Amino acid sequence: MTATFGLAPLVSLIAGVLILVMPRLLNYIVALYLIIIGVIGIFGMGTTHF
């Protein structure tokens, strides 16, 4: 059995934990999450380009 992890689910998990621990950081965490997901979507990280 192999497990592969993408970057987006990992970022989501970390953001969720940080929000639970420090709710005051919610705005910053959401903003960073959206920026990271946007960059991944634009540049296609995780896919191979030849």
PyMOL Python script that loads the backbone (N, CA, C, O; Angstrom):
from pymol import cmd

cmd.read_pdbstr("""\
ATOM      1  N   MET A   1       0.853  -1.176   0.000  1.00  0.00           N
ATOM      2  CA  MET A   1       0.000   0.000   0.000  1.00  0.00           C
ATOM      3  C   MET A   1       0.897   1.236   0.000  1.00  0.00           C
ATOM      4  O   MET A   1       1.821   1.347   0.806  1.00  0.00           O
ATOM      5  N   THR A   2       0.617   2.145  -0.897  1.00  0.00           N
ATOM      6  CA  THR A   2       1.385   3.382  -0.942  1.00  0.00           C
ATOM      7  C   THR A   2       0.461   4.552  -0.667  1.00  0.00           C
ATOM      8  O   THR A   2      -0.714   4.540  -1.031  1.00  0.00           O
ATOM      9  N   ALA A   3       1.011   5.552  -0.024  1.00  0.00           N
ATOM     10  CA  ALA A   3       0.251   6.760   0.268  1.00  0.00           C
ATOM     11  C   ALA A   3       0.977   7.942  -0.351  1.00  0.00           C
ATOM     12  O   ALA A   3       2.174   8.134  -0.136  1.00  0.00           O
ATOM     13  N   THR A   4       0.254   8.714  -1.105  1.00  0.00           N
ATOM     14  CA  THR A   4       0.838   9.920  -1.674  1.00  0.00           C
ATOM     15  C   THR A   4       0.109  11.128  -1.106  1.00  0.00           C
ATOM     16  O   THR A   4      -1.113  11.116  -0.956  1.00  0.00           O
ATOM     17  N   PHE A   5       0.847  12.137  -0.801  1.00  0.00           N
ATOM     18  CA  PHE A   5       0.276  13.337  -0.201  1.00  0.00           C
ATOM     19  C   PHE A   5       0.512  14.527  -1.121  1.00  0.00           C
ATOM     20  O   PHE A   5       1.628  14.752  -1.590  1.00  0.00           O
ATOM     21  N   GLY A   6      -0.543  15.280  -1.374  1.00  0.00           N
ATOM     22  CA  GLY A   6      -0.416  16.489  -2.156  1.00  0.00           C
ATOM     23  C   GLY A   6      -0.120  17.660  -1.243  1.00  0.00           C
ATOM     24  O   GLY A   6      -0.233  17.557  -0.021  1.00  0.00           O
ATOM     25  N   LEU A   7       0.254  18.755  -1.835  1.00  0.00           N
ATOM     26  CA  LEU A   7       0.588  19.939  -1.052  1.00  0.00           C
ATOM     27  C   LEU A   7      -0.658  20.619  -0.497  1.00  0.00           C
ATOM     28  O   LEU A   7      -0.644  21.082   0.644  1.00  0.00           O
ATOM     29  N   ALA A   8      -1.714  20.687  -1.264  1.00  0.00           N
ATOM     30  CA  ALA A   8      -2.932  21.380  -0.826  1.00  0.00           C
ATOM     31  C   ALA A   8      -3.558  20.750   0.421  1.00  0.00           C
ATOM     32  O   ALA A   8      -3.902  21.481   1.350  1.00  0.00           O
ATOM     33  N   PRO A   9      -3.721  19.418   0.482  1.00  0.00           N
ATOM     34  CA  PRO A   9      -4.284  18.843   1.712  1.00  0.00           C
ATOM     35  C   PRO A   9      -3.399  19.065   2.932  1.00  0.00           C
ATOM     36  O   PRO A   9      -3.900  19.248   4.041  1.00  0.00           O
ATOM     37  N   LEU A  10      -2.094  19.048   2.732  1.00  0.00           N
ATOM     38  CA  LEU A  10      -1.176  19.284   3.843  1.00  0.00           C
ATOM     39  C   LEU A  10      -1.302  20.713   4.353  1.00  0.00           C
ATOM     40  O   LEU A  10      -1.335  20.940   5.562  1.00  0.00           O
ATOM     41  N   VAL A  11      -1.374  21.673   3.443  1.00  0.00           N
ATOM     42  CA  VAL A  11      -1.545  23.075   3.828  1.00  0.00           C
ATOM     43  C   VAL A  11      -2.884  23.258   4.539  1.00  0.00           C
ATOM     44  O   VAL A  11      -2.968  23.997   5.519  1.00  0.00           O
ATOM     45  N   SER A  12      -3.920  22.598   4.057  1.00  0.00           N
ATOM     46  CA  SER A  12      -5.241  22.686   4.685  1.00  0.00           C
ATOM     47  C   SER A  12      -5.207  22.158   6.117  1.00  0.00           C
ATOM     48  O   SER A  12      -5.784  22.761   7.022  1.00  0.00           O
ATOM     49  N   LEU A  13      -4.535  21.040   6.313  1.00  0.00           N
ATOM     50  CA  LEU A  13      -4.441  20.444   7.638  1.00  0.00           C
ATOM     51  C   LEU A  13      -3.711  21.367   8.599  1.00  0.00           C
ATOM     52  O   LEU A  13      -4.166  21.586   9.721  1.00  0.00           O
ATOM     53  N   ILE A  14      -2.586  21.906   8.163  1.00  0.00           N
ATOM     54  CA  ILE A  14      -1.816  22.817   9.012  1.00  0.00           C
ATOM     55  C   ILE A  14      -2.635  24.065   9.334  1.00  0.00           C
ATOM     56  O   ILE A  14      -2.648  24.518  10.478  1.00  0.00           O
ATOM     57  N   ALA A  15      -3.318  24.624   8.334  1.00  0.00           N
ATOM     58  CA  ALA A  15      -4.141  25.811   8.559  1.00  0.00           C
ATOM     59  C   ALA A  15      -5.258  25.514   9.548  1.00  0.00           C
ATOM     60  O   ALA A  15      -5.538  26.329  10.427  1.00  0.00           O
ATOM     61  N   GLY A  16      -5.894  24.366   9.417  1.00  0.00           N
ATOM     62  CA  GLY A  16      -6.971  23.993  10.340  1.00  0.00           C
ATOM     63  C   GLY A  16      -6.492  23.884  11.774  1.00  0.00           C
ATOM     64  O   GLY A  16      -7.161  24.352  12.696  1.00  0.00           O
ATOM     65  N   VAL A  17      -5.340  23.270  11.964  1.00  0.00           N
ATOM     66  CA  VAL A  17      -4.785  23.130  13.310  1.00  0.00           C
ATOM     67  C   VAL A  17      -4.434  24.500  13.889  1.00  0.00           C
ATOM     68  O   VAL A  17      -4.710  24.779  15.056  1.00  0.00           O
ATOM     69  N   LEU A  18      -3.824  25.351  13.062  1.00  0.00           N
ATOM     70  CA  LEU A  18      -3.469  26.681  13.554  1.00  0.00           C
ATOM     71  C   LEU A  18      -4.704  27.495  13.927  1.00  0.00           C
ATOM     72  O   LEU A  18      -4.679  28.246  14.902  1.00  0.00           O
ATOM     73  N   ILE A  19      -5.773  27.357  13.167  1.00  0.00           N
ATOM     74  CA  ILE A  19      -7.004  28.079  13.486  1.00  0.00           C
ATOM     75  C   ILE A  19      -7.580  27.582  14.811  1.00  0.00           C
ATOM     76  O   ILE A  19      -8.083  28.375  15.607  1.00  0.00           O
ATOM     77  N   LEU A  20      -7.510  26.284  15.047  1.00  0.00           N
ATOM     78  CA  LEU A  20      -8.006  25.749  16.317  1.00  0.00           C
ATOM     79  C   LEU A  20      -7.166  26.235  17.493  1.00  0.00           C
ATOM     80  O   LEU A  20      -7.702  26.553  18.554  1.00  0.00           O
ATOM     81  N   VAL A  21      -5.862  26.292  17.306  1.00  0.00           N
ATOM     82  CA  VAL A  21      -4.967  26.688  18.396  1.00  0.00           C
ATOM     83  C   VAL A  21      -5.009  28.195  18.626  1.00  0.00           C
ATOM     84  O   VAL A  21      -5.059  28.646  19.771  1.00  0.00           O
ATOM     85  N   MET A  22      -4.989  28.974  17.546  1.00  0.00           N
ATOM     86  CA  MET A  22      -4.945  30.439  17.656  1.00  0.00           C
ATOM     87  C   MET A  22      -6.013  31.056  16.756  1.00  0.00           C
ATOM     88  O   MET A  22      -5.703  31.442  15.629  1.00  0.00           O
ATOM     89  N   PRO A  23      -7.262  31.161  17.217  1.00  0.00           N
ATOM     90  CA  PRO A  23      -8.345  31.675  16.382  1.00  0.00           C
ATOM     91  C   PRO A  23      -8.124  33.107  15.879  1.00  0.00           C
ATOM     92  O   PRO A  23      -8.708  33.496  14.868  1.00  0.00           O
ATOM     93  N   ARG A  24      -7.302  33.885  16.560  1.00  0.00           N
ATOM     94  CA  ARG A  24      -7.048  35.264  16.137  1.00  0.00           C
ATOM     95  C   ARG A  24      -6.321  35.313  14.791  1.00  0.00           C
ATOM     96  O   ARG A  24      -6.381  36.326  14.094  1.00  0.00           O
ATOM     97  N   LEU A  25      -5.643  34.237  14.426  1.00  0.00           N
ATOM     98  CA  LEU A  25      -4.884  34.206  13.177  1.00  0.00           C
ATOM     99  C   LEU A  25      -5.735  33.810  11.973  1.00  0.00           C
ATOM    100  O   LEU A  25      -5.207  33.631  10.876  1.00  0.00           O
ATOM    101  N   LEU A  26      -7.033  33.673  12.166  1.00  0.00           N
ATOM    102  CA  LEU A  26      -7.907  33.165  11.109  1.00  0.00           C
ATOM    103  C   LEU A  26      -7.763  33.947   9.801  1.00  0.00           C
ATOM    104  O   LEU A  26      -7.612  33.345   8.738  1.00  0.00           O
ATOM    105  N   ASN A  27      -7.805  35.266   9.866  1.00  0.00           N
ATOM    106  CA  ASN A  27      -7.718  36.070   8.643  1.00  0.00           C
ATOM    107  C   ASN A  27      -6.411  35.833   7.904  1.00  0.00           C
ATOM    108  O   ASN A  27      -6.403  35.683   6.682  1.00  0.00           O
ATOM    109  N   TYR A  28      -5.301  35.799   8.643  1.00  0.00           N
ATOM    110  CA  TYR A  28      -4.001  35.603   8.010  1.00  0.00           C
ATOM    111  C   TYR A  28      -3.857  34.203   7.429  1.00  0.00           C
ATOM    112  O   TYR A  28      -3.308  34.025   6.343  1.00  0.00           O
ATOM    113  N   ILE A  29      -4.356  33.213   8.162  1.00  0.00           N
ATOM    114  CA  ILE A  29      -4.251  31.829   7.699  1.00  0.00           C
ATOM    115  C   ILE A  29      -5.070  31.630   6.431  1.00  0.00           C
ATOM    116  O   ILE A  29      -4.608  31.000   5.480  1.00  0.00           O
ATOM    117  N   VAL A  30      -6.287  32.167   6.419  1.00  0.00           N
ATOM    118  CA  VAL A  30      -7.133  32.036   5.228  1.00  0.00           C
ATOM    119  C   VAL A  30      -6.492  32.747   4.042  1.00  0.00           C
ATOM    120  O   VAL A  30      -6.495  32.220   2.930  1.00  0.00           O
ATOM    121  N   ALA A  31      -5.947  33.931   4.267  1.00  0.00           N
ATOM    122  CA  ALA A  31      -5.304  34.673   3.183  1.00  0.00           C
ATOM    123  C   ALA A  31      -4.100  33.909   2.640  1.00  0.00           C
ATOM    124  O   ALA A  31      -3.942  33.792   1.425  1.00  0.00           O
ATOM    125  N   LEU A  32      -3.258  33.394   3.516  1.00  0.00           N
ATOM    126  CA  LEU A  32      -2.092  32.623   3.071  1.00  0.00           C
ATOM    127  C   LEU A  32      -2.505  31.357   2.341  1.00  0.00           C
ATOM    128  O   LEU A  32      -1.902  30.991   1.333  1.00  0.00           O
ATOM    129  N   TYR A  33      -3.528  30.692   2.846  1.00  0.00           N
ATOM    130  CA  TYR A  33      -4.011  29.473   2.198  1.00  0.00           C
ATOM    131  C   TYR A  33      -4.480  29.772   0.769  1.00  0.00           C
ATOM    132  O   TYR A  33      -4.136  29.053  -0.168  1.00  0.00           O
ATOM    133  N   LEU A  34      -5.259  30.828   0.618  1.00  0.00           N
ATOM    134  CA  LEU A  34      -5.761  31.170  -0.706  1.00  0.00           C
ATOM    135  C   LEU A  34      -4.632  31.552  -1.657  1.00  0.00           C
ATOM    136  O   LEU A  34      -4.666  31.206  -2.838  1.00  0.00           O
ATOM    137  N   ILE A  35      -3.639  32.261  -1.147  1.00  0.00           N
ATOM    138  CA  ILE A  35      -2.492  32.628  -1.978  1.00  0.00           C
ATOM    139  C   ILE A  35      -1.717  31.385  -2.407  1.00  0.00           C
ATOM    140  O   ILE A  35      -1.342  31.261  -3.573  1.00  0.00           O
ATOM    141  N   ILE A  36      -1.478  30.475  -1.486  1.00  0.00           N
ATOM    142  CA  ILE A  36      -0.728  29.253  -1.808  1.00  0.00           C
ATOM    143  C   ILE A  36      -1.481  28.405  -2.816  1.00  0.00           C
ATOM    144  O   ILE A  36      -0.887  27.914  -3.776  1.00  0.00           O
ATOM    145  N   ILE A  37      -2.779  28.226  -2.615  1.00  0.00           N
ATOM    146  CA  ILE A  37      -3.575  27.428  -3.548  1.00  0.00           C
ATOM    147  C   ILE A  37      -3.614  28.104  -4.921  1.00  0.00           C
ATOM    148  O   ILE A  37      -3.571  27.426  -5.948  1.00  0.00           O
ATOM    149  N   GLY A  38      -3.695  29.421  -4.941  1.00  0.00           N
ATOM    150  CA  GLY A  38      -3.674  30.143  -6.212  1.00  0.00           C
ATOM    151  C   GLY A  38      -2.364  29.966  -6.952  1.00  0.00           C
ATOM    152  O   GLY A  38      -2.359  29.756  -8.165  1.00  0.00           O
ATOM    153  N   VAL A  39      -1.251  30.049  -6.233  1.00  0.00           N
ATOM    154  CA  VAL A  39       0.065  29.862  -6.857  1.00  0.00           C
ATOM    155  C   VAL A  39       0.209  28.440  -7.385  1.00  0.00           C
ATOM    156  O   VAL A  39       0.731  28.229  -8.479  1.00  0.00           O
ATOM    157  N   ILE A  40      -0.253  27.471  -6.607  1.00  0.00           N
ATOM    158  CA  ILE A  40      -0.202  26.080  -7.063  1.00  0.00           C
ATOM    159  C   ILE A  40      -1.032  25.920  -8.326  1.00  0.00           C
ATOM    160  O   ILE A  40      -0.609  25.245  -9.264  1.00  0.00           O
ATOM    161  N   GLY A  41      -2.202  26.529  -8.359  1.00  0.00           N
ATOM    162  CA  GLY A  41      -3.069  26.420  -9.525  1.00  0.00           C
ATOM    163  C   GLY A  41      -2.487  27.084 -10.760  1.00  0.00           C
ATOM    164  O   GLY A  41      -2.606  26.560 -11.867  1.00  0.00           O
ATOM    165  N   ILE A  42      -1.861  28.232 -10.572  1.00  0.00           N
ATOM    166  CA  ILE A  42      -1.306  28.968 -11.706  1.00  0.00           C
ATOM    167  C   ILE A  42      -0.073  28.263 -12.276  1.00  0.00           C
ATOM    168  O   ILE A  42       0.039  28.086 -13.489  1.00  0.00           O
ATOM    169  N   PHE A  43       0.834  27.870 -11.412  1.00  0.00           N
ATOM    170  CA  PHE A  43       2.091  27.298 -11.875  1.00  0.00           C
ATOM    171  C   PHE A  43       2.052  25.787 -12.001  1.00  0.00           C
ATOM    172  O   PHE A  43       3.005  25.194 -12.506  1.00  0.00           O
ATOM    173  N   GLY A  44       0.986  25.148 -11.561  1.00  0.00           N
ATOM    174  CA  GLY A  44       0.816  23.711 -11.744  1.00  0.00           C
ATOM    175  C   GLY A  44       1.819  22.865 -10.996  1.00  0.00           C
ATOM    176  O   GLY A  44       2.281  21.847 -11.511  1.00  0.00           O
ATOM    177  N   MET A  45       2.166  23.275  -9.777  1.00  0.00           N
ATOM    178  CA  MET A  45       3.082  22.464  -8.979  1.00  0.00           C
ATOM    179  C   MET A  45       2.455  21.113  -8.719  1.00  0.00           C
ATOM    180  O   MET A  45       1.247  21.013  -8.502  1.00  0.00           O
ATOM    181  N   GLY A  46       3.258  20.089  -8.739  1.00  0.00           N
ATOM    182  CA  GLY A  46       2.739  18.746  -8.525  1.00  0.00           C
ATOM    183  C   GLY A  46       2.481  18.020  -9.827  1.00  0.00           C
ATOM    184  O   GLY A  46       2.240  16.813  -9.829  1.00  0.00           O
ATOM    185  N   THR A  47       2.528  18.741 -10.937  1.00  0.00           N
ATOM    186  CA  THR A  47       2.397  18.108 -12.240  1.00  0.00           C
ATOM    187  C   THR A  47       3.708  18.288 -12.988  1.00  0.00           C
ATOM    188  O   THR A  47       4.462  19.225 -12.725  1.00  0.00           O
ATOM    189  N   THR A  48       3.964  17.405 -13.901  1.00  0.00           N
ATOM    190  CA  THR A  48       5.205  17.492 -14.646  1.00  0.00           C
ATOM    191  C   THR A  48       4.983  18.243 -15.955  1.00  0.00           C
ATOM    192  O   THR A  48       3.994  18.026 -16.655  1.00  0.00           O
ATOM    193  N   HIS A  49       5.904  19.108 -16.262  1.00  0.00           N
ATOM    194  CA  HIS A  49       5.862  19.866 -17.506  1.00  0.00           C
ATOM    195  C   HIS A  49       7.093  19.523 -18.329  1.00  0.00           C
ATOM    196  O   HIS A  49       8.219  19.682 -17.856  1.00  0.00           O
ATOM    197  N   PHE A  50       6.894  19.059 -19.544  1.00  0.00           N
ATOM    198  CA  PHE A  50       8.043  18.732 -20.409  1.00  0.00           C
ATOM    199  C   PHE A  50       8.020  19.609 -21.622  1.00  0.00           C
ATOM    200  O   PHE A  50       8.896  19.499 -22.479  1.00  0.00           O
TER     201      PHE A  50
END
""", "prot")
cmd.dss("prot")
cmd.show_as("cartoon", "prot")
cmd.util.cbc("prot")
cmd.orient("prot")
